Amino acid sequence: GAWALAPIATAIEEQTVRWIAELLGYPADCGGLLVSGGNMANFVGVIAARRAKVAWNVRASGVAGGDGQKLRVYASRETHTWLEKAADLFGLGTDAIRWLPVDARQRLDPAVLREAIEQDLARQELPFLVVGTAGTVSTGAVDPLPELAHIAHEYNLWFHVDGAYGGLAALLLHGESAAAVPPDLAGLRQPTRWR
C-alpha cells in the first residue's frame, strides 16, 4: 500500500516507529504508524480495540451485532474529551464510556476499574477497552499504567495509553515506572503532542 504511493515517507515512518519502540523497550519488529495528531491517534486506538476485541464483524453488522451486548469502555474522569468524540463517531454511544473516579493524585484507581468491569460483566455487557492516560491535560497526572495493563490483560481487554499530552515526558521524568507496560500488554501509545 503506502510504499508504492510514498516510498520515502514510508521509510521515514518505519524508522521513527523503530526509534519509538526502542525508547519504550519494545521489540524492533513491533508495528506502528504516524498520524495527524492526538485525536486521530486515539481514534485509531479505539478502532483497533473494537476490531481486535469484539467477536462479530462490526463493519458489516454494526455495533449492535453479535448478541446485542452493550460495548463498554473504561477511562478516568480526567481523560481528555477525545474519547467522547470517538464513542460518538464510531457508533458506540457516549453512554458506553464508564467515566471512573480518580484518587487524590488524579489517577485512575485500579481497584475501581476492576469493580466496574465486574459490574458490567454481571450485567452481560461487553467490556472491550481500557484507556490509561500518560499526562492528563488538566494536571499532568499519569495513571498507574502497569496495573491497568495487567487488569486489561486479565479480562482480555484492549489497553490503550493516551500519551498525547505527556507520554514522552512521563518516560523521561518517571523512567521505567512509566514505560513498564510490557509490549504484550499494550495497545497503542501516541507521543504526538509533546513539544
C-alpha positions as CSV (number, residue, x, y, z in Angstrom):
1,G,0.0,0.0,0.0
2,A,1.8,3.0,1.3
3,W,5.3,2.2,-0.1
4,A,4.0,2.5,-3.7
5,L,2.5,5.8,-3.0
6,A,5.2,7.4,-1.0
7,P,8.4,5.3,-0.5
8,I,10.5,8.0,1.2
9,A,7.7,8.9,3.7
10,T,7.1,5.2,4.4
11,A,10.7,4.7,5.2
12,I,10.8,7.7,7.5
13,E,7.7,6.4,9.3
14,E,9.1,2.9,9.7
15,Q,12.4,4.3,11.1
16,T,10.5,6.6,13.5
17,V,8.4,3.7,14.7
18,R,11.6,1.7,15.4
19,W,13.1,4.6,17.4
20,I,9.9,5.0,19.5
21,A,9.8,1.2,20.0
22,E,13.4,1.3,21.2
23,L,12.7,4.2,23.6
24,L,9.8,2.2,25.1
25,G,11.8,-1.1,25.3
26,Y,9.6,-2.8,22.7
27,P,10.9,-5.3,20.2
28,A,12.3,-4.0,16.9
29,D,9.7,-5.9,14.9
30,C,6.7,-4.2,16.6
31,G,4.4,-2.1,14.4
32,G,3.1,1.4,14.4
33,L,2.1,4.3,12.3
34,L,2.3,8.1,12.3
35,V,-1.0,10.0,12.2
36,S,-2.0,13.7,12.0
37,G,-2.4,14.3,15.7
38,G,-3.6,13.3,19.1
39,N,-7.3,12.8,18.3
40,M,-6.5,10.7,15.3
41,A,-4.0,8.5,17.2
42,N,-6.6,7.9,19.9
43,F,-9.3,7.2,17.3
44,V,-7.1,4.6,15.7
45,G,-6.7,3.1,19.2
46,V,-10.5,2.8,19.6
47,I,-11.0,1.3,16.2
48,A,-8.1,-1.2,16.7
49,A,-9.6,-2.2,20.1
50,R,-13.0,-2.7,18.6
51,R,-11.7,-4.8,15.8
52,A,-9.5,-6.9,18.0
53,K,-11.8,-7.5,20.9
54,V,-15.4,-7.6,19.5
55,A,-16.2,-11.1,18.3
56,W,-18.5,-10.1,15.4
57,N,-17.8,-8.1,12.2
58,V,-18.8,-4.5,13.4
59,R,-18.1,-3.1,9.9
60,A,-20.8,-5.4,8.4
61,S,-23.3,-5.8,11.3
62,G,-22.8,-2.6,13.3
63,V,-22.2,-2.2,17.0
64,A,-25.5,-3.8,17.8
65,G,-24.5,-7.1,16.1
66,G,-23.5,-10.2,18.0
67,D,-25.8,-10.9,20.9
68,G,-26.8,-7.2,21.2
69,Q,-24.5,-6.7,24.1
70,K,-23.6,-3.1,25.1
71,L,-19.9,-2.4,24.4
72,R,-18.0,-0.9,27.3
73,V,-15.0,1.4,27.5
74,Y,-13.3,2.4,30.8
75,A,-11.4,5.6,31.5
76,S,-10.8,8.0,34.3
77,R,-13.0,11.2,34.6
78,E,-9.7,13.1,33.8
79,T,-9.4,11.5,30.4
80,H,-9.5,14.1,27.5
81,T,-12.7,14.6,25.6
82,W,-11.4,12.8,22.5
83,L,-13.0,9.6,24.0
84,E,-16.5,11.1,23.8
85,K,-15.8,12.1,20.2
86,A,-14.7,8.6,19.4
87,A,-17.6,6.9,21.1
88,D,-20.0,9.2,19.1
89,L,-18.2,8.9,15.7
90,F,-17.8,5.1,15.9
91,G,-21.4,4.3,17.0
92,L,-20.6,3.2,20.5
93,G,-22.7,6.0,22.0
94,T,-21.3,8.1,24.8
95,D,-23.1,6.0,27.4
96,A,-20.7,3.2,26.5
97,I,-18.0,5.1,28.4
98,R,-17.6,4.3,32.1
99,W,-16.0,7.5,33.5
100,L,-14.4,6.3,36.6
101,P,-13.4,8.4,39.7
102,V,-9.8,9.2,40.4
103,D,-7.7,9.1,43.5
104,A,-6.1,12.0,45.4
105,R,-3.4,12.2,42.8
106,Q,-5.9,12.4,39.9
107,R,-5.1,8.9,38.7
108,L,-7.4,6.0,37.8
109,D,-7.6,3.6,40.7
110,P,-7.1,0.0,39.6
111,A,-9.5,-1.3,42.2
112,V,-12.3,0.9,40.9
113,L,-11.5,-0.2,37.3
114,R,-11.7,-3.9,38.3
115,E,-15.0,-3.3,40.2
116,A,-16.6,-1.5,37.1
117,I,-15.5,-4.4,34.8
118,E,-17.0,-7.0,37.2
119,Q,-20.3,-5.0,37.4
120,D,-20.6,-4.8,33.6
121,L,-19.8,-8.5,33.1
122,A,-22.6,-9.3,35.7
123,R,-25.0,-7.2,33.6
124,Q,-24.0,-9.2,30.5
125,E,-22.4,-6.2,28.9
126,L,-19.2,-6.5,26.8
127,P,-16.1,-4.7,28.1
128,F,-13.5,-4.3,25.4
129,L,-11.3,-1.2,26.1
130,V,-9.4,0.3,29.0
131,V,-7.9,3.8,28.4
132,G,-4.9,4.9,30.5
133,T,-3.5,8.4,30.4
134,A,0.1,9.4,30.5
135,G,-0.3,13.0,31.3
136,T,-3.8,14.5,31.7
137,V,-4.4,17.9,30.2
138,S,-5.7,19.3,33.5
139,T,-3.0,18.2,35.9
140,G,-0.4,16.1,34.0
141,A,-1.3,13.1,36.1
142,V,-0.1,9.7,34.9
143,D,-2.4,6.7,35.6
144,P,-0.8,3.6,37.1
145,L,-0.2,2.1,33.6
146,P,1.3,-1.2,34.5
147,E,-1.5,-2.0,37.0
148,L,-4.2,-1.0,34.5
149,A,-2.4,-3.0,31.7
150,H,-2.5,-6.1,33.9
151,I,-6.2,-5.8,34.7
152,A,-6.9,-5.3,31.0
153,H,-4.9,-8.4,30.2
154,E,-6.6,-10.4,32.9
155,Y,-10.0,-9.6,31.4
156,N,-8.8,-9.9,27.8
157,L,-9.4,-6.2,27.1
158,W,-7.5,-3.9,24.8
159,F,-5.3,-1.4,26.7
160,H,-4.7,2.0,25.0
161,V,-2.5,4.7,26.5
162,D,-3.2,8.3,25.6
163,G,0.2,9.8,25.7
164,A,-0.6,12.9,23.6
165,Y,0.0,15.4,26.4
166,G,2.9,13.8,28.2
167,G,3.8,10.4,27.0
168,L,7.4,11.1,26.3
169,A,7.7,13.4,29.3
170,A,6.4,10.6,31.5
171,L,9.1,8.4,30.2
172,L,11.8,10.9,30.8
173,L,10.6,12.0,34.2
174,H,9.5,8.7,35.7
175,G,11.8,6.3,33.9
176,E,10.8,2.7,34.0
177,S,7.7,3.2,36.0
178,A,6.0,4.9,33.1
179,A,7.4,2.6,30.5
180,A,6.7,-0.6,32.5
181,V,3.7,-1.6,30.3
182,P,5.2,-4.7,28.6
183,P,4.7,-4.8,24.8
184,D,2.4,-7.8,25.1
185,L,0.0,-5.9,27.4
186,A,0.0,-2.6,25.5
187,G,-2.4,-1.4,22.7
188,L,-1.3,1.8,21.3
189,R,0.6,4.8,22.6
190,Q,1.0,8.1,21.0
191,P,3.5,10.8,21.9
192,T,2.4,13.3,19.3
193,R,1.7,16.4,21.4
194,W,4.8,16.6,23.5
195,R,6.7,19.8,22.5
